[in-house]
Every structure is written in C-alpha cells, then in structure tokens.
Amino acid sequence: MKTFRRLAVSTTLGALLATSFHLAPMPNSAAPASAATNLLVDSMDSALTSGWGSPEIGSVYSVNAASRFSKSQGIGAVKILPGKNSYATSTLKESDVAAKVDVSFDSIPQSGSVYAHVALRHSVDSRYETSLRLTSTGKLTLEVSKTIAGKKTVIDSHLVASKATAGQAYRVEFTVTGSHSPVLKARAYSGSSAPQWQIMNTQAGSAVLSKAGALRLGGYLSAAATKSTGIHVDNLQVSAASELNTAKPQPLEPDDQPLANAEPLEVDLPPLGQPQSPTPAPTPEAEQQLPAGALYVSTQGASNATGTVKAPLRSIGEAIAKAKSGQSIVVRAGSYHESLTVPAGKKLHLRNYPGEKVWLDGSSAVTGFTSSSTGYSTAWKYDFDSSPTYTRGANDNKEEAWGFVSDSHPMAAHPEQVWVDGARLKQVKSLSSLEAGTFHVDKAANKLTLGSNPAGKSVRASTLVKALSIRADGSSVDGINIRKFAPSVPDMGAVTAEKPGITVKNLTVEDSATTGINVSAVNNQISNVNIKRSGMLGMNAVYSDGLKVNALNASSNNMERFNSSPVSGGLKITRSRNIAVTNSTMANNNGPGLWIDESVYNSKILNNDMTDNTGHGLSLEISAKAVVANNRIINNGGNGIKLNNSSDVDIWNNTISGKNRVLNIVQDKRRGANKSDPGHDPRQAFPDATMPWIIKNVTVKNNVLSNTGGGNAIVAIEDYSRQLTAEQMKISLDSNAYHRTGSTNPNWSAVWSNAAANPSVYTTLSDFQKAEKQDLSSFEVTAPTVLNGSYQPTSAVSGKASKATALPSSVASLIRQSAGSKHLGAFPR
C-alpha cells in the first residue's frame, strides 16, 4: 500500500498545486488481500478534473456533484460546501464487507464541524456510516450512525484527538457483518499501529439493514461555516468480510414487536445443565478486538476452568468472582439464568463476544401441572415482594394522585410473571377470577394455577428477582441482554447502576416485572438500549447528575397498568442536574413518554421522538433550566408538552401534534420555598435558589403546534394558584405554526392567565395576537392535517418557513443545525 500523499489545495479546491509532501506510511502497508476477496480497490492514481471515474477494481462511481470531485497525483479530492453533502457511491455485491481508507482534512472549520463519511449497505435513504468529525476547536471524533428510512441516529462516538491539525492523515476502518443482528465496528488512527476497535455495536430488532448496498464516501460541512473546505482520500479498499456469528443465537430472540395481543412464539430454553448448541469457535479477528487478559464465559464452559477463550468458565457469576478490578469479562452466545452483582471496588467490563447474542434470562421452565376444577396447578416455591411503593413493606399511598396501584389493576405490584408458548398471562387475585389467559399464585399453599391448558406447550415463569446490580465505579455493560426478571417496586429495576461513571450500552431489557433500568449515581451513560414491556416503567433515574441517555428506545412499558402518577411510562428522571436525553424514542407506553420531575436542573431534551403514549408526550415538572429542541411529539393521550412549575425553558423547533392541548403551561400552588411540598433535592441547600418552582422565562419559537381535535386549546398558559399573569411568568411565543381541524375544534387557539381573574380565551390566533401582542409572526392553518406520514410539515406550513425566527447558535449547536437557519418544526431526520 503506497504512502498517502496529501496535496496542498486552494480554498476552492479548483486546482491542485504542484508541490506535495509525503506523510509517514500508514499501517498495514503489506500487500492487499488477494483479488478474489477485494470488492473495490482505488489507489486514486488516475488524473481527473471532474468526478472519480472508475476504481481499479469495482463499479464505476456515481457522484452527486461531479465538479466537487477530482483526482490528481495519486490523491482523490472532495470539495465540501457549507450545508452541503458531497458524496460518491459504488455498488457492492456483498453485504458483509470491510472498508478502509486514508483521510485528511484540508482545514480546520472556522465554525461548526466538517465530516468525512464512510458508509456501507447504502441505499437511497438508509445506511450504516462511520464519520470523522473535526470541530472548529480541532477536536476530532469518530462516530458511528445508522440512517433508516431517512432518520439518522448517532449510535456511539470515540475521541480520536483533542487537538487535530489540518493535513494529518488518518486511517479509517469500518466493517459491517451479519444479517439478523448486524455488527458494526469502526476505528480511526494515525501512525504505524492499529488500535483495538474503538466502536463496536450490535444492531437488533426489526429495523436493521441486512442486504448488500453501496459504498458511500464523502463529507459534509456545517452550514454555519463561512468558507468551503475539502478532504483528501487515498488507498481505498473494500473487501468481503465473514460474519462473526456463525451459529444461531441460543435461544432465538423473540420478534421485536409490542405486546398488543400476544407475543410471538418463543423457543423454549433447556434447563441449565442440559446440552445446548455448541459455542461457535473463536475467530482470530474477534479476539484481536478484545482486551488482553479478559476472562471468557460460555454455556459449554466449566466451573474450574481458567477462563481463557479456549477454556471458558461456565457462569458469569464465577467470572465476576474470579476477575480483578479493571478486568473484562467476555460472554459467548447463549442464555444464562443468573442474578449478578458487580461488587463495590471491583470495576469490571462485561460484554458479549463480538457478533454473538447473549441473554441473562430470569425465567425457568415450569412443568408438572395437574388438572382440577379450578384450573391447571403445579408447585410454586417463589415468594416475591409485592410492596407497591419504593418503601419495602409499606402500604400504598392514599393521597390523591400518589397511589401506585389502582382498584382496576390490583395485582400490578405483584412481580410474578408467566408465559405460555410466549404469550404473557395476566395475574388475578383469586381462583374465582381465573380464566383462559390468566394465572393465580397461592403463596400459602405454594401453588401456581393457570387458566389456560399447558398440555403440549412451553410454560415459563420469572424465578429470579434482579438481573444485574452494578456497584463499582467506572464499570460497563455492553451487549448483555436482559429478560424476564421479577424485581418488585422497591428493588428499583432489573438492572441498577448504583455508582458513578457506569456505562450501559448496546443491549435490550425486556419483560421486567416493574422497572427495566434504574440509575442512582452521577455521570452514568445509557446508549443504544432497548427497554420494552416493563411492568411499570422503562427507565428511572434519580440523583443522576451528568446522566447522558442517547439512542434509548423505551416502548410498550407499564404493561401492568400502574397508575400514571406518581410513576409510569417510558423514562422518568428526578432530582438530577446537567442531564441530556438525545436521539431517543419513547413510544406506545402506558403513561408519559418522558417525564422530567422533582428539581431537575439544566436538562437537554434533543432530537427525540415521543409518540403514541397514553400520557403526556413530555412532562417537565417542578424543575428549571431546560432546552427542548428538535423533538417530534406526536399522538399522545395527554398533552403534547405539559410544562408544570418550571422556569428558564427554551422550546424550539419541535413538531407537536395530538388530540389534546398541544402545549400546556401550568402553574400550581407548589413552591420551592415551601419545605413541606415534596420534590426537593436533599443534596442542595434549602431553599435552593435555582428551583423556585415558579414558571418564568419560557420561550416558545419555531414549533408546529397541531391540535388534531380535542383538549379545548392549542396553547394554554394558566395559574391554578391564581397569583400570576402570563406576563408575570414572562412567556414569549413567536414564529409558531398553529393548526386546528375546524373553526371550533378545538374551541380556542390560546388560553392566557390573568392571575386571580379567569384566564382570557381566544378563539383564533388573530384574536390572541391583537389582544396580547404575542406570536406576532405566527400563523394558523385550518385543515384536516398539516403533517405527512413521516411527521414532516406539508406545504401549508413548510411554505411559510420565512416566518421562522433565525435559529440562535446556542440551540443550533445542540441539535447540529446551522445557526441563523429558518425552519418550522423539527428538522428532517
């Protein structure tokens, strides 16, 4: 492989200068793999002033703007304009491929960021992509993202250099293998030695790219940049790669579907100790990705083994006991019926073997049923705690809106769970209520009784309480999936992150009896995690300053129908500071999608989807200082956004639509200066000056506010304590698109607080503008809908983008959009 020759270029890249200098040879400069494995090879040795022509091996390039591409003196050049993508594509016949290319940036951007992209399995609107991102400060980051049907999600990132320089060449390597659960691996480096893979991610669920696609190579420059720039590339090679997971996952993963009626059929697991499919042989490539000195675990291992890849241990618990602080534990494919604790003082890194599916399973097969007049019974020896609150042994709260369990769902707090052929059964309180699809537990008689005939069917029941308690600072869990555990409410969750600096990523937590994941310490990170079908709540966080939640998918939670308040739904965060929820989806939950509550200070809620939840899409309550930007909040049963007793909130460029009040800003009697009002953060001095719990300084701009019929108003600002006018709350609304389906549906465009007097109500936006001098650049549309099937505004809204307020840099930088741009609603994904 030849030396990368980075050429000096003009700012327009119109002409390559004759002078060049050579960088040190890039690593892996041995002869390339045989031509039989190469799908595309381009040494960039041809001379072209427009486009890239054809590589030495592979399909001719297609470029989106030929004038931005050239080849000269053995280097490929790409001109990148502010706010524009420049890219070349070449068709690949294989789906499992490994790409490598040398990249350099021509300049540090004066503002914003410049990207160099390498994408695989590319189609018109979907791809897996790795990017080098260079900021105006010289920070260089490697990112991996997925784009599915036009929606881009950043999966993970890694800092390559804190102070990069223009002209420095970096080798970028990106590999995508697998179909059912594609494995993405990426690294970027300079010098002569390749590091371990810096980003590894296993995709799961139904929205994966499994088929072959094109290579896409190019770059992007933030629209905020004032000058064009460019990248140079060399030594491009794409070769066929073997799928790491050559054996089927054990057991097969259930389909990724919400539990509307019954779950799909699930493969029954053999009891521990019975033969399972052999563990796949280790691959040299995978071993190179893993840290030296790791302990290995396999369902085919032995308790007295050394823990090497060839002599693995039998259980993860044995590996935790054997491991030293700082060590990694690598788990091979299979199902592990264990309840694990990472003990205090022993920092450990648990991860799956690359490309292999690992499950911690809290359920066991149940047999021995006998038929009687009351149902089908068998022995039951498990006695789970059914405490309905976070205080073990306490009775449920009696105060209105504070009770966890309702009379209509009295068994919600009982953690027992049973499945017959994968279909979830409902627990009933008495044998007299037993019918098909239900079960009853008699603790006194140690008996489990089903209302459905189990003959010839697989019956499984949760028999373990918790999956994983992480109690050591700096530990991580990557790719260890969790299912069917039975934590009670005071157990806090199937997975609990209890110390600072913990990372949980690339995994699924499903069918937890109450809560999926709980975080109760600072500086934790949750990334690329699916939480579904939890009994009460997908994820909870408390005292979790610095929490970063990215690419969370919390769906179909609160299956047991706990009361919506005090806790339920997709994600709830309380008593925390400096938190971020980004690029996440909270959908189809019974309760709120996202609930920020009880003295949360400085939250960033960016680029999320909150859709089809029975409660509010977003609830921001007795908190302060928040940015809510570029979210899509659609078709929720409650308000789109309910802002309750919170101050200093910026609400920019969201698309909010539903059959209720779209934006409901409400003050009540609670005050931060009143110590008897619950919800204070006890870690802060009282009174906490940052938490007045009084609405003040709320800015609402560039939003699409669509009421599809109900809730009596599009926007409402009210004070139930009857003390504050909307002016005293300092509400600022402008440049929003109001939508209603008819002149009286809803009744009002706006409700405006008048303190002690009844609030003013305005039938039309025009009446509101004239009376209150608010929303002067906003407009109102009366039509059946203003959103298309992808939640993008129709021309009735998008055609009036000139009415938008120029996006301030403080918001633009958070959502990776161009400062000064004018757009209504959420930006396209």
N, C-alpha and C positions, 0 to 999 in steps of 0.2 A: 504494500500500500504506500503510495507516494506521499511526500510531505505536503501538508496543507499550505498553499501559497496565498496568503491574504494580501490583496492588492489595495493600494490607496485609491479612493474614489472621490469624485466631486459630490457635493450635496445632492445633485440631481441624478447621480449615477449615469449621466449621459455618456461619459467617456471614461474608460479605464486608463489610468496613467501608465506610462511605460515602466516606471520604477516599481519594483516589488521587493519584498523581503520575505525570508523564509522563517517559519516557526519551527520549533523542535518537532521531530517526527511524533505523530500521535501514536498511542499504544496500539497493540495488536497489529503491527505492521507486517506480520508474516503474510505469506501468500494467502489469498482468499480461499474460501471453501471451493470445492470442485464446482464446475459449471452446472452440474446436474442439480445442485441444491440452490443455486442462485436464481432468483426470480427477476431481479433488477440490479444492474451494476452500471454506475455512471461515474467515470473519473473526471468529467467536466472538461475533457481535453479538446473538444471541438470549439470553433470560433463562430459565434452567432451574436448578432446585434439585436435580434428580436425573437423572443421565445427561447425554448430549450431544445427543440428538435426531438431527437430520439436518444435514449441511453444506449450504451454498448450492448447490454442485454435487457430486454423488457419492452413494454409497449410504449409507443410514442407519447410524449407529454401533451396534455391539454392544459392551457393556462387561461386564467380569467382576464388577463390584460397583457398581451404579448409585449408591449412597449416597456413593461416593468421587468422583463427577464432578459438576461444576456449571458453569454459565456465568452471568456477571453483568458488566454494564458493559463489554462488549466483550472479556472475557478468559475463557479456559477454565481451570478449576481442577481439579487432580488431588490427592486426598489419598493419602498413601503411609504405610502402617503398617509397623512393624518386621517384617522377614522375609517381607513380602508383596509380590507384584506387583500393580500396578493398571494396567489397560490397556484401551484402546478400539480396535476394529478396524473397517475399512471396506473392502469388497470393491473390487478394481481389476480391470478387464478387460484391461489391458495388462501385459506382463512387463517391458518396457524403460521405466523410469519415473525421474523425478527429484522428490524431495521436499524441501521447505524449510519450516521452522517457527521461530518465535521462542520461546525458552525462558528462564525464570528459576527459581531455587531460592528457596523461602521462608526457609530457614535453613541454616546450616552444621550437619551432624550432630554430635552430641556424641561419638559414636564410630562407627567403621565408615565406610560410604560411602552416599551417595544417588545414584541414577542417573536420568537422563532418557533414554528409549529411543525411537528411530525405526527401525522395521523394515519391510522390503519383501519381496515374494514370501513373505509369511507364510502358513503353513498350521498345522494343529493342533500339529505338533511340529517344524517346520522354518522357518527364516527367515534372511535376511541382515539385520544390525542394526548401527546406529551408536548410541553412547551417550555422553552427557556424564556423567562420574563425578566427583563432588565429595566429597573426604575431609574428615575432622574437622580437618585442618590447613589447609583452604582450597585444597588442590591440585586443580586442575580439568584432567581428562584426557579427550581424545576417543579412543574405542575403536571398532574395527570387529570384529565377530564373525560367526560362522556357527553355526547350530544345525541339525544334520542328524539326523533321527530321534531327537530329544531330547538329543543330545550337543552341547554348546556348546563352541566353540573360539574364543578371542580371537586374531584374525589379526594385528592391529597396533594401535599406540596412538601418540598425539601429545600432548605437553604444551601445553595451551591457556593456562593461567595458573598460576603458582606460588602465588599468594595471591588467590583469587577472593573476592568478597563476596556475601552474600545480596541478592537483588533485582536484580542486574545481568542484563540481558537479553543472550542470545547467539543469533545466527542459526545454526541447524544445517541443513546441506545434505547430502543423501545421494542418490546416484544408482547405480542398478544397470542395466547394459545387457549384452546378449549372452546366448547360449544355450549354445553349446559350451564357451566359456571366459568366464563372466560377469566383467565388470569392475565393481569396487566402488570408489566414490570418496566421500570424506567430508571436510568441513571445518566448523569452528565458530569464530565470531569475533564481536566486538563492534565498534562504530564504524561508519564510513561506507564502508570499503573492503574488498572481499572478497579474501582472500589466495589464493594458488595452492592447489590441492587438497593437504591435509595428509596424507591417507592415500589411496593408490591400490593396488589389489590385483587381480590377475587370478587367478581360480579355475580349476583344471584337474582333470582326472581324471574318474572316473565319478560321484563323489558331489558333484554340483553341482545347484543349483536353477535349472531352466531355464524353468519355467512361471510364468504370472501367478499372483499371490496377493493377499492383502490388505495394506493398510497397517495396522501396529500401532503405536500411540503410547501411551506411559505412563511408568511409573517403578517403581523398586524401592529399598527401604531395608534396610540390613543388619540382621539380627536382633539384633545387639549394641546397636543404638541404643535409647535409653530413652524417646524421645518420637517421636510421629508428626510428619511434616513434609508438604510438598507442593511441587508445581511448578505454574507458570502457563504457559500457551501461548497464542500468537496468530499470526495471519497464516499459517495452514496452507495450503499449496498443493502439489498433486501433479500433474505434467504428464507427457505422453508424452515419451520421450527416444529418440533414434536410436542404434542400435548402432554403435559406432565402427568395429568391424572389419567392413567391408562386403565384403571379399574373403576367400576361403578362405585359411587359413594355408598357407604354402608351405614344406615339404610338409605333408601331412596328418599329424597326430600319431597315433602308434600308440595303440590302446586301452590303458587303464590296468589291465592285468592282469598278475599274476605269471606267470613263465615256468615253468609246471608241465610242459607237454609241448613246445609250440612257440608262438612268438609269433604274433600276428595278422599278416595281410598288411600290409606297409608299402609306401607309394608310393615308387617309386624316384626319386631325385633326379637331375636332369640335371647333367652336369659343369659346372664353372664356365665361364662364357663363352657357354653356350648360353641361348637365350631362356627366361625364366620368366614366370609370370603378372605383369602389371603391378602395381607397388606401388599400394595404394589412395591416392587423392588425400587430402591432409591435411585434417582438419576444423578449423574455427576453434575449436571448443570444446576439442579435444585440444591445440591449440597453446597455448591460454591456460593449460593445466595445466603446461606445461613451462617450465623456467627460461630466462630470456633469455640469448642468446648461446650456446645449445647447438649442437654440431655434429651433423649428421644423416648417417646411413648408409643406403643402400638397395642391394638387388641390381640395381637399374636405374641406380645412380649411376655416376660417372666418377672416375677417379683424380686428375684435375686440377681437380675441382670445388671450389667454395668451401665446401661443407659446410652450406649453408643448407637449409631444408626443401624448397625448390624446386630446389636444385642440390646434391643429396646426394653424398657420397663413395661409392666402390664397396666399400670394405672397412673393417672395424672397426679393423684394424691401422693403416691410413692415418689414421684419425681420431685414434687414440691418439698417433701421431707428430706430428700437427698441433696437437693440443689443448694448452692451457696448464693449469698446475696449478689445480685448483678448478673446471674446466670440466666440463660434462655432455656425454655422447655419447648420442644417441637413435638407436636402430636400428629400421628399418622391418621389416615382415614378411618372412620368408624364411629360407633356410638359408645359413650362412656356414662355409666349410671353412677355418678359420684356427686358429692357435695363438697366443695373445695374452699379452703381458706388460704390466702397468701398472708402469712403471719407478719406482724409488725417487725420492722427491722430487717426483713429479708426481701429486698427488691428483686422481683422476678419478671421475666418477659415470657408470657405464654402465647404461642402462636401455632397455627396449623402448618403442616408440611405443605410447601407450595403446590397449589392446584388441587389439594385434597380436601374433601368435605369432612368436617369434624363436628359432632354434636355432643354436648352434655345433655343427657336425657333424664328428667326427673320421674319418668313413669316406669311402671313394671307391667308385665302381662299378668292378668288376673284369670284364674281358672277355678274349677271345682264347683260350679253353680248347680244348685238343685232347684227343681220347680216346686212351687206351692201355690196355694190360692191367693197369696199376696204378691207373688212375683217370682223372680229368679235370684236366689240368695247364695252367698258364699262367705267364708270367714273374712274378717276385716280387723287388722291389728293396729291400724294407724290412728292416732289421736291428735289431730291438728288443732291449733289455737284458732278460735273463731272470734277473737276480740275485734269489735267493729271500729275502733279508733286507734290512733297511734300510741295510746297508753295501754299496755298489755293488761288485761283483766278488767279494764274499766267498761262501764256501760256506755251505750251510745249517747251522744249529746241530745238534749231535749229542746234546746233553744231553736227557734225557727231558723231555717237555712243553715243549721250547723249539724244536723243529723246525717250520718254517713249512709244509713240504710233506711229504705222506705218500706211501708207496710205491703206494697205491691210486689216487692222483691226481697222478702225477709231472709233469704239464705245467701245474700250477696257476699257477706263477710266470711262464710264458711269456705275454706280453701280446697275442699275435696273436689277432684275433677275426674271424670270418667269419659272414655271414648269407646264406641262400638263400631268396628270397621271404619275408624277415622271420624265418625260423626260424634260431635260433642253432645253429651246428655245434660239435662238440666236437673239440678238437685232440688228435691222437695222436702218439706218439713216433716211430713208424716207419711206412713204407709198408706193411709186412706187417700192421699193425693197422688199416689203412684199411678202412672200410665206409661204407654209407649213413649220412648224418648226421654224418660226421667230416671232418676235413681234416688235412693234413700240410704243414709248411714245411721245405724243404731249403735252408738258408742257403748252403751251399757251392755248390749248383747254381742258386741264385736261382730256386727253383721253388715254386709253390703248387699242391697237388694236392687235389682234392675227391673224396670217396667218393660223392657224390650227383651225378647228371647235371644240369648247369646249363642245358641247352638250353631256350630259351624262358623262362628265369627271371631274376629280378634277383639278382645277386650283389654284395654289398657287403662290404668289409673295412676294419678300422681302419687308417689310414695316418698319423695324427698321434698324438704321444705325449701332450701336455698341452693342455688347453683354455685355461686361464687361470691365470697366476701374478700375484697381486696383491701388489706390493712397495712400495706407497706408503701411508703413514699416512692414515687417515680416508677411504679410498676406499669406494665402494659399487657393488654389482652388483644390479640389480633387474629381474627378468623376462627375463633372458638364459638360455635353457635350454641344456643341455649333453648331448650323447650320443655314444656310440661312440668314445671316445678310449682310447688304449692306454698308460697310464702303467705302468711297472714298479713293483715294491715300493719301491725307493729314490727313485722320483720323488715319492712321498708321496701323490699324488692327481691326479685330472683337474683339480681346482680347488684351489689352495693360497692361503690367506690368511696372508701372511708378516709383516705389520706390524700395529701397534696400531690399534684403532679402526675396523676394517673391518666393513661390513655386507653380508651376502649374504641376499637375500630374494626371495620370490615366483617361484621357479623350480624346474625339475626337472633332476636329474643322473641319467642312466641309462646302463646298459651300459658302465661304466668297467671296464677290464681288471683293476684291483686295487682302489683306493680311490676313492670319489667325491669327497669334500671333506676337506681337511686344514687345520686351524687351528694355527698355531705362534707366536702372539703374543697380547698381552693385550688385553682389552676389545673383543673381537670379538663380533658378533651374527649368529646364523643364525636366520632367521624364515620360516615358511611355505615350507619347502623339502622337495621330494620327492626321495629318493635310492633308486634301485631297481636291482636286478640288477647291482650291482658285483661284480667277480670275487672280492674278499676281504672288504672292509669298507665299509659305507655311509659313515660319517664318523669321522674321527680328530681328536683334539685333544691337544696337548702344550704345556706352558709357556704355557697359555692362561688366565691369571688373569683373573677378571671375565667369563669367557665366559657368554653367555646364548643358550641354544638353546630356541626356542619354536616350537611347531607344526611340528616336524620329523616327516616320515613316512619312516622308513627300513625298506624292505621287500624281501624276497627277495634279500638280499645274501649274499656268499660263494658265488656261482654256480660258482666253480672248485673248491670244496671244499678250501680251505686247512685245515690243522689248526685246531681250535677255539682252541687255545692255541699260540703266545702272542698271536695277534690274529685276530679274525674277527667277523662278525656285523653288528649294526645300527649302534651308536655306542660308541666307546671313548674315554675321557678319562683322561689320565695327567699326573702332575707339574704340577698346577694348583691354584689356590686361589680360593675365592669364586666357584664356578660354579653355574649353575642350568639344569636341564633341565625344561621345563614344557610341558604340553598337547601332548605328542608321542606318536607311535605307532612302536613298534619291533616289527615283526611278520613272521613267516614267514622269518626269517633263519636261515642255517646257522651256528650259533654262538649266543653270548649276544644278548639284546636290547639291554641297556645294561650296559656294563662300566666301572666306576669303579675305577681301579687306580694303584698306584705313587705314593703320597704326595699324594693329592688331599685338600685341607683345606677344610672348610666348603662342602659341596655341598647343594643343594636339589633334590630329585627329587620333583616335584609334578604331580599331575593327568595322569599318563601312562598309556598302555596298552602293555603288553609281553606279546604273545600269540603262541603257536604258533611260537616259536623252538626250534631243536633243542638249544641250550644252556640255561644258566640264564636266567630272565627278567631278573633284576637280579643282577649280581655287584658287590659292594662289597669291595675287597681292599686290604690294607696302606695304609689311609687313615685319616682321622679327621674327626670332627665332620660329621654329616650328618643331614638331615631327609628321611625317606622317607614321604610322606603322600598319601593320596587317589589312589593308583595302582591300576590293575587289572592283575594279573599272572596270566595265565591260560594253561593248557595248554602249558607249555614243557617241553622234553625233559629238562632238568636240574632243579635246584632252582627253586622259585619265587623265593625270595631266598637267595642264598648270601652270608653276611657273614663275611669272612675277615680276621683280624688287624686289625680296625678298632675304634676307640674313639669314645665320645660320639655314639651314634647313636640317634635317635628314630624309631620305626616306628609310625605312627599311621594308623588308618582306611584300610587297604589291603584290597582283595579279592584273595586269593592262592589259586589253585587249580591242581592238576595231579597227574600220576601219579608223583610223586617226593616227596622231603622238601619240605614246603611252606616252612618256614623252617629253614635250616641255618646255625648259628652255629659257626664252626670256628676254632680257634687252631692254628697250626703252629709250627715251630722258628724261623721268621724273626723278627728283632728289629730295631727301628730303631737300636739302639745298636751293631749289628754292621755295620761298614762294608763287609764282603765280601758281604753279602746285596744283590742287585740291587734297584733300585726307588727309591733315594733321589733327591730333587730336588737337583741340584748347586747350585742358586741359594740354598739355605738353608744356614746354618751347621751343621756337624756336631759333635755329634749334634743333631738337630732335636727340641726338646722337645715340639713339637706332634705328632710322629709316632713314638709308642712301638711301633707295630705290635703292640700287645697289646690284646686285647678287654677293654673296661672301659666301664661306664656305658651299657648298652644297654637302652632302654625299648621295650616292645612292647605296645601297647594298642589296643583297639577294632578289631582286624583280624578278617576272616573268613579262617580257615586251613583250606582244604578239600583233603583228600587224596582223590583220586578212584581210588586203587588202585595202590600201589607205593611204593618207596623206603623201606620199613620203618618210617617215623615221620612224624608230622605236624610236630613241632618237635624239633630236636636241638641241644644245646649240648655240644660236645666240644673237648678239647685234645689234639691229636695229639702235642704235645711232652710231655704228661703232667706238667705242672707246676702247672696252675691248676684250681681247682674252679670251678664255675659261680658260687658265692657270691663267690669272689675276683674273678671277672670283673664282678661287680655287674650281673647280669642281672635285669631287672624285667619280669615279664609279668603282665598283668591285663586283664580285660574283653574277652577274645577269644572268638570262636566257633570251636570245633574241629569238624571234620567228617570222618567216615570212612564208607566204603560198607558195612563189615561189622565184626563184633567182632574179626576178625583181619586186616583189610585197611584200613590197614597193621597190622603187628604191634603197634606201640607208638604211644601218644599222645605220649610225651615221652622224650627221652634227656637225661641230666643229668650233666655232667662231675664226676668225683671225683679229678681230678689224676692221681697215679700209679696209683691203683686203677682198675679198669674202671668205665666210666660206669654209673650206675643207669639202668634202663629201666623204663618204666611202661606197662602195657597199656592203662589207661584214664586219662582226665583226673582222675577222682576219686582214683585212687591217687596220682597226681602231686601233687595239691593237698594231700592228707593228709601225704605224706612231706616235701615241700619247701616247703610254705606259699607256693606261687606260684600265680598265675592263680586266686585265690580267688573272683573274681566272674565267671570264665569258665564256659562250659558246652560240652557236647559233644553233637553230633547224629549219629546213625547212620541214614543214608538214602541212596538212590541218588544224590541231588544236593541241594544247598541253594542253587543259583543258577538263575535263569531264563535264557532265551536272550539277554537283554540284560546278563548278568552281575550282575543285581541279586539280593540275597538273597531267598529265599522266606520265607513267614511263619514257618517253623521258626526262622529267625534274626531277621528283622525284628521279629517279635512279642516279642522279648526285648531290645529296644533300651534298656530301663530298666537293664539290667546294664552298659551302657557307662559309661566314665569321662567326665565332663564335659570337653569339648574345651578345652584351655588356649588362651589368647589368642595365645600365641607360635606355635602351629600354626594356629589358626583364621585368623589374618591372612594366612598364606602361601597357604592354599587357598581363601580368600574364603568362609569359612563362619562361622557365628555362634559366638562364644566361649560356652562353657557348654553347647552343644548335646550331645545324646546320640545317637550313631548308630554302628552296627556296619558295618564295611567301608567301601568307597569311597562317597562321596556320588553320587547320580544325576547323570549328565552332562546 
